[in-house]
Amino acid sequence: MVRASASSSAALRAFGVLETIVRADRPIAMSEIVEERGLPKPTIFRLLAILQSAGLVLREPRNKLYTVGPRLARFGLEVMMNNSVRLMRHAILQRVADETGETCNLTMVDGTDVVYVDRVESQWPLRIDLKPGSRAPMHCSASGKLYLSQLPRSRRRALLESLTLKRFTDNTITHIDMLDAELDRIQASEVALDNEESLAGLICVAVPVRDGSGRSVASLAVQAPVARLTAIRAMEHVPVLKRAAAAMAATFETVEANGKTPADPAPTRRAAARLARVP
């Protein structure tokens, strides 16, 4: 009984460390985590080492800052795609598709890619068929540019410099300074447009989905061939998208309340065993 209690206490401390890292809008130093959690530095160090070994936390080698690890990022995507709220989200996408007559997407960012979490196709015979789980490049997709625009400037610039700004069409922005200026405009309007930048003949407009604290957790977008949807016409759908984004935000609060178990819990089980030994 005592061992179970100690394990539970350590697990809660580890969860608190994860909360601090996830809620930060940038990679953070261990000293900041110590101050936030109010725990001794050696304890935080051991917790971070265990979380890092489980892939839940990533330590940047250059500046020794901590950020969300690949396993935790995948876990977050799986939670957002879980069946308990999928029907609610799909119904919201369906309403947008019905109102606009075009395909509606719900997307999130995973690493340097945009991932289609869910999608309702238009009824038109001319359309782009992308399945949930499909990926798109961040620098030339509406949802990806929307995500980049909301990062702090220093973090945004560092990420842009790390990306391969591959040219997909004549409209793809491949110069960092030009893309940075585009992101400033998107940041001000909170609306992003893919004007045939990722795929020739395809237009997409996206708005953010924000959680209760105001953070952007996903994007909602309308997408169509340019033969049917010009860039100017796409902007007319923004009010519909913003209303839908407000409704979509409630589904993310539902997921946070319910939670989900990872599909492959083995590394997490090993981490939990080690947490039981953390004072």
C-alpha positions in Angstrom: 0.0 0.0 0.0 2.8 2.4 0.9 4.6 1.5 -2.4 1.4 2.2 -4.4 1.1 5.6 -2.6 4.7 6.5 -3.4 4.2 5.5 -7.0 1.1 7.6 -7.3 2.8 10.6 -5.7 5.7 10.4 -8.1 3.4 9.9 -11.1 1.4 13.1 -10.1 4.7 15.0 -9.9 5.7 13.8 -13.3 2.3 14.8 -14.7 2.8 18.2 -13.2 6.1 18.6 -15.0 4.4 17.6 -18.3 1.7 20.1 -17.7 4.3 22.9 -17.2 6.1 21.9 -20.4 2.9 21.5 -22.5 1.4 24.8 -21.3 4.6 26.8 -22.1 4.5 28.6 -25.5 8.2 27.8 -26.0 10.9 25.3 -24.9 11.7 26.1 -21.2 14.7 25.6 -18.9 14.8 23.3 -16.0 15.1 26.2 -13.6 11.7 27.5 -14.8 10.2 24.0 -14.2 11.7 24.0 -10.7 10.2 27.4 -9.9 6.8 26.5 -11.4 6.5 23.1 -9.6 8.1 24.1 -6.3 10.1 20.8 -6.1 13.9 20.3 -5.4 16.1 20.5 -8.5 17.4 16.9 -8.1 13.8 15.6 -8.1 12.9 17.6 -11.2 16.1 16.5 -12.9 15.3 12.8 -12.3 11.7 13.2 -13.4 12.8 14.9 -16.6 15.3 12.1 -17.3 12.6 9.5 -16.9 10.1 11.4 -19.1 12.8 12.0 -21.7 13.6 8.2 -21.8 9.9 7.5 -22.4 9.8 9.9 -25.3 7.4 12.2 -23.5 9.9 15.1 -23.2 12.6 16.3 -25.5 15.8 18.1 -24.3 17.2 20.4 -27.0 21.0 19.6 -27.1 22.1 23.1 -28.1 20.4 25.2 -25.4 19.4 22.5 -22.9 15.8 23.5 -23.0 12.9 21.1 -22.6 9.9 20.7 -24.9 7.2 18.2 -25.8 8.6 14.9 -27.0 7.6 12.9 -30.0 5.6 10.3 -28.0 3.6 12.9 -26.2 2.9 14.7 -29.5 1.6 11.5 -31.0 -0.4 10.8 -27.9 -2.0 14.3 -28.2 -3.0 13.6 -31.8 -4.5 10.2 -30.8 -6.5 11.8 -28.1 -7.8 14.4 -30.5 -8.9 11.6 -32.9 -10.6 9.4 -30.4 -14.1 8.1 -31.1 -15.8 9.7 -28.0 -15.8 13.1 -29.7 -15.2 12.3 -33.3 -18.9 12.3 -34.1 -19.4 15.7 -32.6 -16.5 17.1 -34.6 -17.5 15.5 -37.8 -21.0 17.0 -37.4 -19.4 20.5 -37.1 -17.3 19.8 -40.3 -20.5 18.6 -42.0 -22.3 21.8 -41.2 -19.5 23.9 -42.7 -19.3 21.7 -45.8 -23.1 22.1 -46.2 -23.0 25.9 -45.7 -20.0 26.5 -48.0 -20.6 23.7 -50.5 -16.9 22.8 -50.2 -14.6 20.4 -48.4 -13.9 21.2 -44.7 -10.8 20.0 -42.7 -9.8 19.8 -39.1 -6.0 19.8 -38.8 -3.3 19.7 -36.2 0.5 20.0 -36.3 2.8 17.1 -35.7 6.4 17.9 -35.8 6.9 19.9 -39.0 3.8 18.5 -40.8 0.1 19.4 -40.8 -2.0 16.3 -40.1 -5.7 16.0 -41.3 -7.5 14.8 -38.2 -10.9 14.7 -39.9 -12.5 15.8 -43.1 -15.8 16.1 -44.9 -15.6 16.1 -48.7 -17.7 18.3 -50.9 -20.3 16.7 -53.2 -18.7 18.1 -56.3 -17.1 15.5 -58.7 -14.0 17.8 -58.9 -12.3 17.6 -55.5 -9.0 16.6 -53.7 -9.4 13.3 -52.0 -7.3 13.3 -48.7 -7.9 10.9 -45.9 -7.7 11.6 -42.2 -4.1 11.0 -41.2 -2.8 12.5 -44.5 0.0 15.0 -44.0 0.8 18.4 -45.7 4.0 20.6 -45.5 3.8 23.3 -42.9 5.4 26.2 -44.8 2.9 26.2 -47.7 -0.4 25.0 -46.3 -3.0 27.4 -44.8 -3.1 25.5 -41.4 0.7 25.2 -41.3 1.2 28.9 -41.9 -1.5 29.7 -39.3 0.4 27.7 -36.7 3.8 29.3 -37.6 2.3 32.8 -37.4 1.3 32.2 -33.7 4.7 31.3 -32.5 6.9 33.8 -30.6 9.1 35.6 -33.2 12.4 34.0 -32.1 11.0 30.5 -32.1 9.2 31.1 -35.4 12.5 32.3 -37.0 14.4 29.3 -35.7 11.8 26.9 -37.0 11.7 28.5 -40.4 15.5 28.2 -40.6 15.3 24.5 -39.8 12.6 23.8 -42.4 13.3 22.8 -46.0 11.2 25.3 -47.9 10.6 23.1 -50.8 8.9 24.6 -53.9 5.7 22.7 -54.8 4.1 25.3 -57.2 5.0 28.7 -58.7 3.2 30.3 -55.7 5.1 28.5 -53.0 7.0 31.0 -50.8 10.5 29.7 -50.4 12.4 32.8 -49.2 12.4 33.0 -45.4 12.0 36.8 -45.2 9.1 36.8 -47.5 7.4 33.9 -45.6 8.1 35.7 -42.3 6.3 38.8 -43.6 3.4 36.7 -44.8 3.2 35.2 -41.3 3.1 38.6 -39.7 0.0 39.4 -41.9 -1.6 36.1 -40.8 -0.9 36.8 -37.2 -2.7 40.1 -37.4 -5.8 38.7 -39.1 -5.8 35.2 -37.6 -6.8 33.9 -41.1 -4.4 32.0 -43.4 -4.7 31.4 -47.1 -3.1 28.7 -49.2 -3.3 30.4 -52.7 -2.2 27.4 -54.8 1.0 27.2 -52.7 1.0 23.5 -51.9 -0.8 22.2 -54.9 -1.5 23.9 -58.2 -5.2 24.6 -58.7 -6.0 24.3 -54.9 -7.2 27.1 -52.7 -7.6 26.8 -48.9 -8.5 29.2 -46.1 -8.0 28.4 -42.4 -8.8 29.8 -38.9 -7.6 28.7 -35.5 -9.5 26.6 -33.0 -8.6 27.8 -29.5 -9.0 26.1 -26.1 -10.3 27.7 -22.9 -7.0 29.4 -22.2 -6.9 31.0 -25.7 -4.2 28.7 -27.1 -4.5 27.5 -30.7 -4.9 23.7 -30.6 -6.0 23.0 -34.2 -7.2 24.6 -37.4 -10.4 24.6 -39.3 -10.2 25.1 -43.0 -12.3 25.1 -46.3 -10.6 23.8 -49.4 -11.6 23.7 -53.0 -10.2 23.8 -56.6 -9.5 27.3 -57.9 -11.9 26.7 -60.8 -14.7 26.8 -58.2 -13.2 28.9 -55.3 -11.0 31.9 -55.9 -8.8 33.4 -53.1 -11.3 36.3 -52.8 -14.3 34.0 -52.6 -12.5 31.8 -50.0 -12.2 34.8 -47.6 -16.0 35.1 -47.7 -16.2 31.8 -45.9 -14.2 33.1 -42.9 -17.3 34.0 -40.8 -18.7 30.5 -41.2 -15.3 29.0 -40.2 -15.0 31.2 -37.2 -18.4 30.2 -35.8 -17.6 26.6 -36.4 -14.2 27.0 -34.7 -15.9 28.3 -31.6 -18.1 25.2 -31.6 -15.2 22.9 -32.2 -13.3 24.4 -29.2 -15.9 22.8 -26.9 -15.0 19.3 -28.2 -11.4 19.8 -27.2 -12.5 20.6 -23.6 -14.4 17.3 -23.7 -11.3 15.4 -24.6 -9.3 17.0 -21.8 -11.9 15.8 -19.3 -12.1 12.3 -20.7 -8.4 11.5 -21.5 -7.2 8.4 -23.3 -4.7 5.5 -22.9 -1.8 5.3 -25.3 -2.0 2.5 -27.8 1.5 1.3 -27.0 2.0 1.7 -23.2 5.2 -0.3 -22.8 7.7 2.6 -22.5 5.2 4.4 -20.3 5.0 1.4 -18.0 8.7 1.3 -17.7 8.8 5.0 -16.9 6.1 4.5 -14.3 8.1 1.8 -12.6 11.1 4.2 -12.4 8.9 7.0 -11.1 8.0 5.0 -8.1 11.6 5.3 -7.0 11.7 9.1 -7.4 11.6 10.9 -4.0 
